[in-house]
Amino acid sequence: MHRTYSLRSQKAPTAAQLQSPPPPPSSTKSKFFGGGGLSSSIRKATAGATGPELSRKLSQFIKMEKNFMRSVEVTSRERKDVARQLSAWGEGNEDDISDVTDKLGVLIYEIGELEDQYIDKYDQYRITLKSIRDIEGSVQPSRDRKQKITDEIAHLKYKDPQSAKIPVLEQELVRAEAESLVAEAQLSNITREQLKAAFNYQFDATRELAEKYALIAGYGKALLELLDDSAVTPGETRPAYDGYEASKQIIIDAENALASWTLDSAAVKPTLSLHQEYDEDELEPGEIDDAAQEEFNKHDEQPANGAQQ
């Protein structure tokens, strides 16, 4: 948020930003090429065309997420430009419009800032998915080796059933299957662990952005209440505007609300229906609801655990 509470002055860092530095910038943010449609299409098309067969679909998915994040980056920049232009337009209007549009510009600019931060947090989700892609790529050779030996044995049994190579290949197949079992177990474990961690990152980031959107919208509507929209007759003078302190306080309140927001204080909680997971004779309806809520609350404890990893 702007410490000067105006887009017509320079921005200073907030106390929250000084105390809690943001995550490193996302690796997806454009440096030379933009997030244009052609380059995005090329990246998406080529992502799944190379590499191990097992990891191609996930590679393409990760690349598509990269394109999405670049789109959000464009939206963030456009949002900030819109905020500046709103303030510039309002400056030449009457006092109330000038003040309110400037403060609205502050809020809209903050939305752009939040979207920019969202990209950095969302990137943690995308990077976590890469660990699944990498383990998939490492498992592919063991699958290929096992399949190759199996094919060779089948070919020899058809062409030369008495071949001395068959017992040797069968021993190799036993070793290959043992190696494959280890690799497949690692893939199964890591996929579940990292998929859960990745989407927790995404949903936490989305939840934060959505709730902060709602906060800003609420304070924006409070600013609009400072505008006197009652009709005046020709020649009538509208009362002098005296909302400068009120508009500044609204921005201060918005800043404090955004800075103090945490996942624990999230206002929106989903209603879960997990009745099918319980025996009707075991739990009463109220107990089922409590169990569902307890299951959801576990989610809010995970960011702290995730931070330790």
C-alpha positions in Angstrom: 0.0 0.0 0.0 1.2 3.6 -0.6 2.4 5.2 2.6 1.6 8.6 1.1 -1.9 7.3 0.4 -1.8 8.8 -3.1 -0.7 7.6 -6.5 0.5 11.1 -7.2 3.5 10.6 -4.8 6.2 8.0 -4.6 5.5 4.6 -3.0 7.3 3.5 0.2 7.5 -0.1 1.6 4.9 -1.1 4.1 5.9 -2.3 7.6 4.7 -5.8 6.7 7.0 -5.9 3.7 10.0 -4.7 5.8 9.3 -7.3 8.5 8.5 -10.2 6.1 10.4 -10.0 2.8 8.4 -11.5 -0.1 9.5 -14.7 -1.7 12.0 -14.5 -4.6 10.6 -13.4 -7.9 9.0 -16.1 -10.0 11.2 -17.7 -12.6 8.4 -17.3 -15.1 8.4 -13.5 -15.2 9.2 -12.4 -18.7 12.7 -10.8 -19.2 12.9 -10.4 -23.0 10.0 -12.2 -24.5 6.5 -11.3 -23.4 3.7 -13.5 -22.7 2.5 -13.3 -26.3 0.1 -15.9 -27.7 2.5 -17.2 -30.3 5.4 -17.9 -27.9 3.0 -19.4 -25.4 1.6 -21.8 -28.0 5.1 -22.8 -29.2 6.3 -23.5 -25.6 3.2 -25.5 -24.9 3.5 -27.5 -28.1 7.1 -28.4 -27.6 7.0 -29.1 -23.9 5.6 -32.6 -24.3 7.4 -33.4 -27.5 10.7 -34.4 -26.0 12.0 -36.1 -22.9 11.0 -39.4 -21.3 7.6 -40.6 -22.4 6.4 -41.0 -18.8 7.0 -37.4 -17.9 5.8 -35.7 -21.1 2.2 -35.0 -20.0 3.3 -33.5 -16.8 6.0 -31.5 -18.6 3.3 -30.0 -20.8 1.1 -29.3 -17.8 3.9 -27.4 -16.0 4.6 -25.4 -19.2 0.9 -24.5 -19.5 1.0 -23.3 -15.9 4.0 -21.1 -16.8 2.0 -19.6 -19.6 -0.8 -18.9 -17.2 1.5 -17.2 -14.8 2.8 -14.9 -17.6 -0.8 -14.0 -18.3 -1.3 -13.0 -14.7 1.9 -10.9 -14.9 0.5 -9.0 -17.9 -2.8 -8.5 -16.0 -0.8 -7.2 -13.0 1.0 -4.6 -15.1 -2.2 -3.5 -16.8 -3.9 -3.2 -13.5 -1.3 -0.8 -12.2 -1.4 1.2 -15.4 -5.2 1.5 -15.1 -4.8 2.7 -11.5 -2.4 5.4 -12.5 -4.7 6.5 -15.4 -7.7 6.7 -13.1 -5.8 8.9 -10.7 -4.6 11.1 -13.6 -8.1 11.5 -14.9 -9.6 12.3 -11.5 -7.0 15.0 -10.7 -8.6 17.4 -13.1 -12.1 17.0 -11.7 -13.8 18.5 -8.7 -12.3 18.0 -5.2 -14.4 15.0 -4.2 -13.9 13.2 -7.5 -10.2 14.0 -7.5 -9.7 12.7 -4.0 -11.8 9.6 -4.3 -10.4 8.5 -7.7 -6.9 9.0 -6.3 -7.6 6.7 -3.4 -9.4 4.2 -5.6 -6.3 4.2 -7.7 -4.3 3.3 -4.6 -6.6 0.3 -4.0 -6.5 -0.8 -7.6 -2.8 -0.5 -7.7 -2.6 -2.6 -4.6 -4.6 -5.3 -6.5 -1.9 -5.3 -9.1 0.8 -5.6 -6.4 -1.1 -8.6 -4.9 -1.3 -10.3 -8.3 2.4 -9.8 -8.7 3.0 -11.4 -5.3 0.6 -14.2 -6.3 2.8 -15.1 -9.2 5.8 -15.5 -6.9 3.8 -17.7 -4.5 2.1 -19.6 -7.3 5.6 -20.4 -8.7 6.3 -22.5 -5.5 3.4 -24.8 -6.6 4.9 -25.1 -10.1 8.4 -25.8 -8.9 7.1 -28.5 -6.6 5.4 -30.2 -9.5 8.7 -30.4 -11.2 10.0 -32.8 -8.6 7.3 -35.3 -9.8 8.3 -34.7 -13.4 11.9 -35.4 -12.5 11.2 -38.7 -10.7 8.9 -39.7 -13.6 11.9 -39.1 -15.9 14.2 -41.2 -13.7 11.8 -44.1 -13.6 11.4 -44.3 -17.4 14.8 -46.0 -18.0 14.1 -48.8 -15.6 10.7 -49.4 -17.3 12.4 -49.3 -20.7 15.1 -51.8 -19.7 12.6 -54.2 -18.2 10.5 -54.0 -21.4 13.5 -54.5 -23.6 14.6 -57.6 -21.8 11.1 -59.0 -21.8 10.8 -58.5 -25.6 14.2 -60.1 -26.1 13.2 -63.2 -24.1 9.9 -63.4 -26.0 11.7 -63.1 -29.4 14.3 -65.8 -28.5 11.6 -68.2 -27.2 9.8 -67.9 -30.5 12.9 -68.0 -32.7 15.2 -70.4 -30.7 13.5 -71.9 -27.6 16.7 -73.8 -26.7 19.0 -70.7 -26.8 21.5 -70.4 -23.9 20.8 -66.7 -23.7 17.3 -67.2 -22.4 18.3 -68.2 -18.8 20.8 -65.3 -18.7 18.2 -62.8 -19.9 15.7 -64.2 -17.3 18.2 -63.5 -14.6 18.7 -60.0 -15.9 14.9 -59.6 -16.0 14.7 -60.6 -12.3 17.2 -57.9 -11.4 15.5 -55.3 -13.7 12.2 -56.1 -12.0 13.7 -55.6 -8.6 15.2 -52.2 -9.6 11.9 -51.3 -11.2 10.0 -52.1 -8.0 12.2 -49.7 -6.0 11.8 -47.0 -8.7 8.0 -47.4 -8.9 7.7 -47.3 -5.1 9.6 -44.0 -5.1 7.5 -42.6 -7.9 4.3 -43.6 -6.0 5.4 -42.0 -2.7 6.9 -38.9 -4.2 4.0 -38.3 -6.5 1.5 -38.3 -3.6 3.7 -36.3 -1.3 4.6 -33.6 -3.8 1.2 -33.4 -5.5 -0.4 -32.7 -2.1 2.3 -30.1 -1.2 2.1 -28.4 -4.6 -1.6 -27.9 -4.6 -1.5 -26.7 -1.0 0.8 -24.0 -2.2 -1.6 -23.1 -5.1 -4.7 -23.1 -3.0 -3.1 -21.1 -0.2 -1.9 -18.5 -2.7 -5.4 -18.4 -4.3 -7.2 -18.2 -1.0 -5.0 -15.3 0.1 -5.5 -13.4 -3.2 -9.3 -14.0 -3.2 -9.8 -12.8 0.4 -7.6 -9.8 -0.1 -9.6 -9.0 -3.3 -12.7 -9.0 -1.1 -11.1 -6.8 1.5 -10.0 -4.2 -1.1 -13.5 -4.3 -2.7 -15.1 -3.5 0.7 -12.8 -0.5 1.3 -13.3 0.6 -2.3 -17.1 0.7 -1.7 -16.5 2.7 1.5 -14.6 5.3 -0.5 -17.5 5.6 -2.9 -19.8 6.6 0.0 -17.8 9.8 0.2 -19.0 10.9 -3.2 -22.1 13.1 -3.0 -24.2 11.9 -5.9 -27.3 13.9 -5.1 -28.5 15.9 -8.1 -27.9 19.7 -8.2 -29.9 22.2 -10.2 -28.3 24.6 -12.7 -26.6 27.3 -10.8 -26.7 25.5 -7.5 -23.4 25.1 -5.6 -22.5 21.7 -4.3 -21.4 21.6 -0.6 -17.6 21.8 -0.2 -15.9 18.4 0.0 -14.6 17.5 3.5 -13.8 13.8 3.1 -9.9 14.0 2.9 -9.3 12.7 6.3 -12.0 10.0 5.9 -10.6 8.8 2.6 -7.1 8.7 4.1 -8.3 6.7 7.1 -10.0 4.2 4.7 -6.7 3.6 3.0 -5.0 3.2 6.4 -7.6 0.7 7.5 -7.2 -1.2 4.2 -3.5 -1.3 4.6 -3.8 -2.6 8.2 -6.4 -5.2 7.2 -4.2 -6.5 4.3 -1.0 -6.5 6.5 -2.6 -8.4 9.3 -4.4 -11.0 7.2 -3.3 -14.6 7.7 -4.6 -18.0 6.6 -5.8 -18.6 10.2 -8.0 -15.5 9.9 -9.5 -16.5 6.6 -13.2 -15.6 6.5 -14.4 -18.1 4.0 -14.6 -21.7 5.1 -16.0 -24.5 2.8 -18.8 -26.7 4.0 -17.7 -30.3 3.6 -20.1 -33.2 3.2 -18.2 -36.4 4.0 -21.2 -38.5 5.0 -20.3 -41.3 2.6 -17.1 -41.9 4.5 -18.8 -42.8 7.8 -21.1 -45.6 8.9 -24.4 -44.1 9.9 -24.5 -46.3 13.0 -21.1 -44.9 14.2 -21.6 -41.2 14.1 -24.4 -38.8 14.6 -25.0 -36.0 12.0 -23.5 -33.4 14.3 -20.4 -35.6 14.8 -20.0 -36.0 11.1 -20.0 -32.2 10.6 -17.4 -31.8 13.3 -15.2 -34.5 11.7 -15.5 -32.8 8.3 -14.5 -29.4 9.8 -11.6 -31.0 11.7 -10.4 -32.5 8.4 -10.5 -29.1 6.8 -8.7 -27.4 9.7 -5.7 -29.7 9.2 -5.1 -27.7 6.0 -4.4 -24.5 7.9 -1.7 -26.3 10.0 0.2 -27.4 6.9 1.9 -24.1 5.8 3.9 -24.0 9.0 5.0 -27.6 8.5 5.7 -27.0 4.8 7.9 -24.0 5.8 10.2 -26.3 7.7 10.8 -28.6 4.8 
